[in-house]
């Protein structure tokens, strides 16, 4: 699934998001693209669970593709 995270702007942002998603699902695959400000996640968790993890890291997100 792919999320737009408009306020993700630096390495610290991506690190915080990756750590928060890993806490929700240690087996998740996470790719952050600063250029497009998108986060792609491979997980068995629901989109709502991943959105909650991104929010817990301090960022709003929008699901672009499930």
DSSP file (Angstrom, degrees, kcal/mol; ACC not computed):
  #  RESIDUE AA STRUCTURE BP1 BP2  ACC     N-H-->O    O-->H-N    N-H-->O    O-->H-N    TCO  KAPPA ALPHA  PHI   PSI    X-CA   Y-CA   Z-CA
    1    1 A X              0   0    0      0, 0.0    40,-3.1     0, 0.0     2,-0.4   0.000 360.0 360.0 360.0 152.5    0.0    0.0    0.0
    2    2 A X  E     -AB  40  65A   0     63,-2.9    62,-3.5    38,-0.2    63,-1.6  -0.962 360.0-168.9-124.8 133.2    1.1    3.5   -0.7
    3    3 A X  E     -AB  39  63A   0     36,-3.0    36,-2.7    -2,-0.4     2,-0.5  -0.934  19.0-135.7-120.3 142.3    0.6    6.6    1.5
    4    4 A X  E     -AB  38  62A   0     58,-3.0    58,-1.9    -2,-0.4     2,-0.4  -0.850  19.9-176.6 -90.6 129.6    1.1   10.3    0.7
    5    5 A X    >   -     0   0    0     32,-3.1     3,-2.1    -2,-0.5    56,-0.1  -0.775   1.8-174.5-128.0  85.1    2.9   12.0    3.7
    6    6 A X  T 3  S+     0   0    0     -2,-0.4    -1,-0.1     1,-0.3    55,-0.1   0.754  79.8  50.1 -56.6 -31.1    3.0   15.7    2.7
    7    7 A X  T 3  S+     0   0    0     53,-0.4     2,-0.7    30,-0.1    -1,-0.3   0.391  77.7 112.3 -93.8   5.6    5.1   16.9    5.7
    8    8 A X    <   +     0   0    0     -3,-2.1    -3,-0.1    29,-0.2     3,-0.1  -0.689  33.5 147.2 -76.4 112.3    7.8   14.2    5.3
    9    9 A X        +     0   0    0     -2,-0.7     2,-0.3     1,-0.1    -1,-0.2   0.466  48.7  25.8-131.8  -2.5   10.8   16.3    4.3
   10   10 A X  S  > S-     0   0    0      1,-0.1     4,-2.0     0, 0.0     5,-0.2  -0.921  83.4 -88.8-154.0 177.0   14.0   14.8    5.7
   11   11 A X  H  > S+     0   0    0     -2,-0.3     4,-2.4     1,-0.2     5,-0.2   0.834 121.9  57.1 -62.2 -34.7   15.9   11.7    6.9
   12   12 A X  H  > S+     0   0    0      2,-0.2     4,-2.4     1,-0.2    -1,-0.2   0.910 106.1  51.0 -63.1 -40.8   14.7   12.3   10.4
   13   13 A X  H  > S+     0   0    0      2,-0.2     4,-2.3     1,-0.2    -2,-0.2   0.947 111.5  46.0 -60.4 -50.0   11.1   12.1    9.2
   14   14 A X  H  X S+     0   0    0     -4,-2.0     4,-2.8     1,-0.2    -1,-0.2   0.895 112.1  51.8 -63.6 -38.9   11.6    8.9    7.3
   15   15 A X  H  X S+     0   0    0     -4,-2.4     4,-2.5     2,-0.2    -1,-0.2   0.921 110.0  48.4 -63.1 -44.5   13.4    7.3   10.2
   16   16 A X  H  X S+     0   0    0     -4,-2.4     4,-2.0     2,-0.2    -2,-0.2   0.904 114.1  46.6 -62.5 -42.0   10.6    8.2   12.6
   17   17 A X  H  X S+     0   0    0     -4,-2.3     4,-2.4     2,-0.2     5,-0.2   0.925 112.6  49.4 -66.8 -45.6    8.0    6.8   10.2
   18   18 A X  H  X S+     0   0    0     -4,-2.8     4,-2.4     1,-0.2    -2,-0.2   0.915 112.2  48.2 -60.6 -44.0   10.0    3.6    9.6
   19   19 A X  H  X S+     0   0    0     -4,-2.5     4,-1.9     2,-0.2    -1,-0.2   0.902 111.9  49.4 -64.5 -41.1   10.4    3.0   13.3
   20   20 A X  H  X S+     0   0    0     -4,-2.0     4,-1.4     2,-0.2    -2,-0.2   0.902 112.9  46.1 -66.7 -41.4    6.8    3.6   14.1
   21   21 A X  H  X S+     0   0    0     -4,-2.4     4,-2.5     1,-0.2    -1,-0.2   0.906 111.1  53.2 -67.1 -40.8    5.6    1.2   11.3
   22   22 A X  H  < S+     0   0    0     -4,-2.4    -2,-0.2     1,-0.2    -1,-0.2   0.848 106.1  53.9 -62.6 -33.8    8.2   -1.4   12.5
   23   23 A X  H  < S+     0   0    0     -4,-1.9     3,-0.3     1,-0.2    -1,-0.2   0.870 112.1  44.1 -67.1 -35.9    6.8   -1.2   16.0
   24   24 A X  H  < S+     0   0    0     -4,-1.4     2,-0.2     1,-0.3    -2,-0.2   0.848 137.7   7.8 -75.3 -35.8    3.3   -1.9   14.6
   25   25 A X    ><  -     0   0    0     -4,-2.5     3,-2.1    -5,-0.1    -1,-0.3  -0.758  61.6-168.0-150.2  96.6    4.5   -4.7   12.3
   26   26 A X  T 3  S+     0   0    0     -3,-0.3    -4,-0.1     1,-0.3    -3,-0.1   0.731  91.7  54.9 -58.7 -22.5    8.2   -5.9   12.7
   27   27 A X  T 3  S+     0   0    0     -5,-0.1    -1,-0.3     2,-0.1    -5,-0.1   0.467  83.1 119.4 -89.9  -1.7    7.8   -7.8    9.4
   28   28 A X    <   -     0   0    0     -3,-2.1     2,-0.5    -7,-0.2    15,-0.2  -0.312  59.0-138.2 -67.6 145.0    6.7   -4.9    7.4
   29   29 A X  E     -C   42   0A   0     13,-2.5    13,-2.7     2,-0.0     2,-0.4  -0.921  25.2-170.3-100.1 126.8    8.7   -3.7    4.4
   30   30 A X  E     -C   41   0A   0     -2,-0.5     2,-0.4    11,-0.2    11,-0.2  -0.973  14.0-179.7-126.2 129.1    8.9    0.1    4.3
   31   31 A X  E     -C   40   0A   0      9,-2.6     9,-3.0    -2,-0.4     2,-0.5  -0.984   9.8-163.4-126.8 120.3   10.2    2.4    1.5
   32   32 A X  E     -C   39   0A   0     -2,-0.4     2,-0.6     7,-0.2     7,-0.2  -0.894   2.0-164.7-104.5 130.0   10.1    6.1    2.0
   33   33 A X  E  >> -C   38   0A   0      5,-3.0     4,-1.6    -2,-0.5     5,-1.6  -0.914   5.0-174.2-115.5 103.1   10.5    8.4   -1.1
   34   34 A X  T  45S+     0   0    0     -2,-0.6    -1,-0.2     1,-0.2     5,-0.0   0.855  81.5  61.4 -65.0 -34.9   11.4   11.9    0.0
   35   35 A X  T  45S+     0   0    0      1,-0.2    -1,-0.2     2,-0.1    -2,-0.0   0.929 120.7  23.3 -57.9 -48.3   11.1   13.2   -3.6
   36   36 A X  T  45S-     0   0    0      2,-0.1    -1,-0.2    -3,-0.1    -2,-0.2   0.547 102.5-128.6 -94.6  -8.8    7.5   12.3   -4.0
   37   37 A X  T  <5 +     0   0    0     -4,-1.6   -32,-3.1     1,-0.2     2,-0.3   0.895  62.3 138.2  57.9  43.1    6.8   12.3   -0.2
   38   38 A X  E   < -AC   4  33A   0     -5,-1.6    -5,-3.0   -34,-0.2     2,-0.5  -0.885  43.6-154.2-116.3 149.6    5.3    8.8   -0.4
   39   39 A X  E     -AC   3  32A   0    -36,-2.7   -36,-3.0    -2,-0.3     2,-0.5  -0.993   7.8-160.7-122.8 124.3    5.7    5.8    1.8
   40   40 A X  E     -AC   2  31A   0     -9,-3.0    -9,-2.6    -2,-0.5     2,-0.4  -0.912  12.0-171.6-106.6 129.7    5.2    2.3    0.4
   41   41 A X  E     - C   0  30A   0    -40,-3.1     2,-0.6    -2,-0.5   -11,-0.2  -0.977  18.0-162.0-128.2 131.4    4.5   -0.4    2.9
   42   42 A X  E     + C   0  29A   0    -13,-2.7   -13,-2.5    -2,-0.4     2,-0.3  -0.958  42.3 130.8-108.3 115.2    4.3   -4.2    2.4
   43   43 A X        -     0   0    0     -2,-0.6    -2,-0.1   -15,-0.2   -15,-0.0  -0.982  64.7-128.1-158.5 161.4    2.4   -5.6    5.4
   44   44 A X  S    S+     0   0    0     -2,-0.3    -1,-0.1     2,-0.1     2,-0.0   0.495  83.1  99.4 -90.8  -7.1   -0.3   -7.9    6.6
   45   45 A X  S    S-     0   0    0      1,-0.1    -2,-0.2     2,-0.1     2,-0.1  -0.300  82.8 -97.8 -75.4 163.0   -1.8   -5.1    8.7
   46   46 A X     >  -     0   0    0      1,-0.1     4,-2.0    -2,-0.0     5,-0.2  -0.372  28.2-112.8 -77.6 161.0   -4.7   -3.0    7.6
   47   47 A X  H  > S+     0   0    0      1,-0.2     4,-2.8     2,-0.2     5,-0.2   0.867 119.7  56.5 -59.2 -36.8   -4.3    0.5    6.0
   48   48 A X  H  > S+     0   0    0      1,-0.2     4,-2.1     2,-0.2    -1,-0.2   0.887 105.3  50.9 -64.2 -38.6   -5.9    2.0    9.0
   49   49 A X  H  > S+     0   0    0      2,-0.2     4,-1.7     1,-0.2    -1,-0.2   0.906 113.3  44.8 -64.5 -41.3   -3.2    0.3   11.3
   50   50 A X  H  X S+     0   0    0     -4,-2.0     4,-2.4     2,-0.2    -2,-0.2   0.905 111.4  52.2 -71.3 -40.9   -0.4    1.7    9.1
   51   51 A X  H  X S+     0   0    0     -4,-2.8     4,-2.3     1,-0.2    -1,-0.2   0.891 109.4  51.3 -59.8 -38.8   -2.0    5.2    8.9
   52   52 A X  H  X S+     0   0    0     -4,-2.1     4,-2.2     2,-0.2    -1,-0.2   0.880 108.7  50.8 -65.7 -37.8   -2.3    5.1   12.8
   53   53 A X  H  X S+     0   0    0     -4,-1.7     4,-1.3     2,-0.2    -2,-0.2   0.899 110.7  48.5 -66.6 -40.5    1.5    4.2   13.0
   54   54 A X  H  <>S+     0   0    0     -4,-2.4     5,-1.9     1,-0.2     4,-0.4   0.905 112.1  49.4 -64.8 -41.2    2.4    7.1   10.7
   55   55 A X  H ><5S+     0   0    0     -4,-2.3     3,-1.4     1,-0.2    -2,-0.2   0.878 105.7  56.9 -64.7 -37.9    0.2    9.4   12.8
   56   56 A X  H 3<5S+     0   0    0     -4,-2.2    -1,-0.2     1,-0.3    -2,-0.2   0.819 102.1  56.4 -63.0 -30.3    1.9    8.1   16.0
   57   57 A X  T 3<5S-     0   0    0     -4,-1.3    -1,-0.3    -3,-0.2    -2,-0.2   0.600 129.7 -99.8 -76.1 -10.9    5.2    9.2   14.4
   58   58 A X  T < 5S+     0   0    0     -3,-1.4     2,-0.4    -4,-0.4    -3,-0.2   0.636  84.6 113.4 105.7  17.8    3.7   12.7   14.1
   59   59 A X      < -     0   0    0     -5,-1.9    -1,-0.3   -46,-0.0     2,-0.2  -0.961  57.8-134.6-129.1 139.8    2.6   12.8   10.5
   60   60 A X        -     0   0    0     -2,-0.4   -53,-0.4    -5,-0.1     2,-0.3  -0.626  32.0-175.1 -81.5 147.5   -0.7   13.0    8.7
   61   61 A X        -     0   0    0     -2,-0.2     2,-0.4   -56,-0.1   -56,-0.2  -0.949  20.5-149.9-142.5 163.4   -1.1   10.6    5.7
   62   62 A X  E     -B    4   0A   0    -58,-1.9   -58,-3.0    -2,-0.3     2,-0.4  -0.997  26.5-120.7-135.2 129.5   -3.5    9.7    2.9
   63   63 A X  E     +B    3   0A   0     -2,-0.4   -60,-0.3   -60,-0.2     3,-0.1  -0.559  31.6 174.3 -69.5 122.8   -3.8    6.3    1.4
   64   64 A X  E     +     0   0A   0    -62,-3.5     2,-0.3    -2,-0.4   -61,-0.2   0.807  68.0   4.6 -96.4 -39.3   -3.1    6.5   -2.3
   65   65 A X  E      B    2   0A   0    -63,-1.6   -63,-2.9     1,-0.1    -1,-0.4  -0.982 360.0 360.0-151.2 134.5   -3.2    2.8   -3.2
   66   66 A X              0   0    0     -2,-0.3    -1,-0.1   -65,-0.2   -63,-0.0   0.419 360.0 360.0 -91.2 360.0   -4.1   -0.3   -1.3
